[in-house]
Amino acid sequence: MNPYQQYMYSYPHKTAYRPISGISLKEYAPLLAGKGHGLYLHIPFCQEKCGYCNLFSVTGQGKEAMDRYLDAVERQCGQYETLLAPYAAEFSELVIGGGTPLLLEEGQIERMFACMKQYFCLEDNREIVIETAPNQTEGKKLEILAQEGVTRVSMGIQSFSDKELSVLGRRHGARQAREALERIKTYDFLCVNVDFIYGIPGQTVESLLSSLKEALAYAPDEIFLYPLYVKHGAWLEHVGVVPDPEGAYLQYQEASNFLRGEGFRQDSMRRFVRQGKERGFSECGLGTSLALGCGGRSYLGNLHFCSPYAVTGEECAKRLEEYENTVDFIHIKHGILLSEEERKRRYVIRHLFIYPGLDARRYKRHFGTGLMEDFPILHDWIGQGLLQWKRNGQERTRNGNGTGGEREEFLALTETGLGLSDYLGPQLISTEIQKAMEEWEEMHGQPYGVI
């Protein structure tokens, strides 16, 4: 069994989206009324495409190209501001991803934040999250982030081994990563996250643990561990890299055991959170999120939309040009309308694979049907020791009763189930979505997501 089939960070995957017509954002704007919405800004520029990357990004762009992109973002913001004015929309979270947002020059970063504040209302206790990379984590840029109230900084390190970084096609070395972390820690950001990759050709359990031990010296609040996927259109695919899933799984087991032993709570297969930094329950899967820029996607009720999925430099450049030439950002051209069944699947996927798990009672309140009846495969996973019922973090007793005779609330992955998330998740994809993804794969070559 290959435990690495597909990373289910969202559902459905963008390869299931198709051209749509007759859909206007005006119809869905009322869903953004009041508080509690997400705002996402995609900055697609990178110094260079990493060997494993299948995200929407472009390289080789100078200041003029970045200014042109920010001009388009501002036009989009202006149209959205007018649309949302009657609904008093307030956003509880602003996420700035990429690409590498800090590749922008200092003045452009200041312009970016000014644009967000001018056109959108952020709640008082909002979170502001931004991604960075070692080579772009400069002191003056961090100063701007601190002044703008950024609450979470996430940096992709991937490894402290220069040899492993070279295999991945990263442009930074271990020295640059160390210096960047030292700069970040001089500021009082509420959360600092660092990413690492396992399953790199030539990597060993010992070298992976060495990287994690070094990372702990900088006291990060969160660590994400990602298995190496060789994805369609990525450079590693073209040079014939074939990861070893058995070796990767062994590395995962050792690394997850190590981090839990160092006082981190494992919130998912990938996410490890330092004790004292845990967050409370956050419902997802039915939330509303509005994306800005080219490459991000919006979630509004049963409508998900974004620019067409692109990976290669040529494809991404084409999409970027289309975005910058867009006149009407209110007309939706590409996306998917989810049926009730697909919304159920999304809700299950978005909750089951992260802490604390899936609340069957909330599910029934949302959809009016029983979780276990809708998804009988969950019975099988319980029987296989991959799922268990929990309440307030405690396992159900042998006779099935909770403490004090109360019913257990959360269906959560066991330790074994967590490690097999990328094997279990794809089994929840519907036949219709699977067919759409396969059609995209046939048009574009190698299947998406296989390690």
C-alpha positions, 0 to 999 in steps of 0.5 A: 500500500502506498500511503501517499495518494493525494493531499486533501487540503481542500475539496474538490481539487481545482482540476475538477473545476470547469468553465461556467457561465451565467454566474455573477458574484452579485448573487453570492455577495449576501453570503459575505454579510457581517463578520467572520469571513476569510480574505486571501491574497495571492502573490504569484511571484517566486525567485525560482520554481522549486523542484516539487512545486505545483502551486501557481507561481511565476519567475523572472518578473521584475518591479514593473511586472509586479506593479502591473499585477498590483494594479490589477489587484487594486482594480479587483479590490475596488469592484469588490468594495462596491459590491460588498458595501451594502452588506457591511462585510468584515473579515476575521482573517487575511492570508497572503500566500504565494508564490513568495509574497516577500519577493515584493519590494518594500514599497510594494509590500506597503502598497499591498497592505494599504490596499487591503485596509482601504478596500476591506474591513478587517475585524479588530481581532483579525489574524494576518498570515503571510508566507515567506522564504529564507532569501526574502526574509529581510529585516526591513520587510519584517519591520513592515510586517510587524507594523502592519500587525501580522500575527503569523509568519510561515517560512518554508525551510524544508531541510537544514541539509544543503545536499537535500535542499539541492535535490529539491531545487531550493535556491536557499542554503541552510545558512540563509534559513538560520539567518532568516529564523534569527531575524524573525525571532527578533519580532514578537509575532504571535505565531512562527511556523516552519515547514519541512519535507520528508521523503527526499531522495538521499534523506535519512531518518537521522538527517530529518531528525537533525533538521527538526532538532535544529529547528527547535533551537529557534522555538517555533510555535508550529512545525509542518511536515510535508511528504515529498510529492512529485507532481505534474508539471514540476521539475522533479517530474522531468528529471525522473525523481521517484520517491520511496513511499515506504522510506518516507512513511518510516521517516514520518513515524520517527519525526512525528514521534519525536515532535510529540515527545518534544511537547508538540500536539499533532493536529493533523498528519502535517501540523504540529503545534507547541503546547500553549499555542493550541487554538480552540475548535474552528469549524470549517468546510462551510465557511466563506472566503474571498480570494484576490489576485490570480491563483487563489480560490473563493468559497461562497456557499455552493460556489467555488471559483478561481482561475483555471488550474496551472502549474508550468511556467508557460501556463501560469504566465498565460493565466497571469496575463488573462487576470491582468487584462480582466475588466469585469471581476464580478463575472465568474468564468471558472469554478464549480457548483457543489451539490448537497452531497459534495458539500457533505463530502467537503465538510467531512474531509475538512474536519476528519483529518484535523484536530479535534475531528468530526462532530457527528451532531454538528454534521446532522444539524447542518445537513439533517442526515446521519453521518454514519449513514451517509458515509458507511466507509467510516464504520470500516475505518473504525473497525480497522483501528483508523478512527475512534470516537472521542470527547474532549480529547479522550477516547471512548471507553470500551463499552462505548460510553463517554465519561459521565454517561455522555455520548462521545462527540468527535470522530477522530483519526487514531495515531495510525489513521493520522499517518495514513491521511493521504491514503484515506482522504482520496477514498472520500472523493465522489465518482463525479469529482474523480471522473472530472479529475481524471479527465483533466489528467488525461489532457495534461499528462501524469496523474496529479498527486501521486508520490 
